[in-house]
């Protein structure tokens, strides 16, 4: 399980929306009444690309490179894909693709996912 609710953000740095997704997730984390962690699961082996995408990690954030097996095993074909997990580690909600209201969607889904 997880210490708190967690969003697993499956990202591909080659997709134009990846950087905005990172910003939107951080905005949601800063604004959310319910604390949650973020795992940036990046479908790229290049550590420099991962660091460029995520920048300096904040408290409650983790970056994973080489997430292609996660992409394959979950059948992910749309980036970003956000998996909203409860503290037991169970995926309770999913968000596919970009959305202009992503920070609000993230707050809503993390609030109801436990």
Secondary structure, DSSP 8 states (H G I E B T S, - for coil): --SSEEEEEEE-TTSTTHHHHHHHHHHHHHH-SS-EEEEEEES-S-HHHHHHHH-S--TTEEEE--THHHHHHHT--SSSEEEEE-TTS-EEEEEES--TTHHHHHHHHHHH--
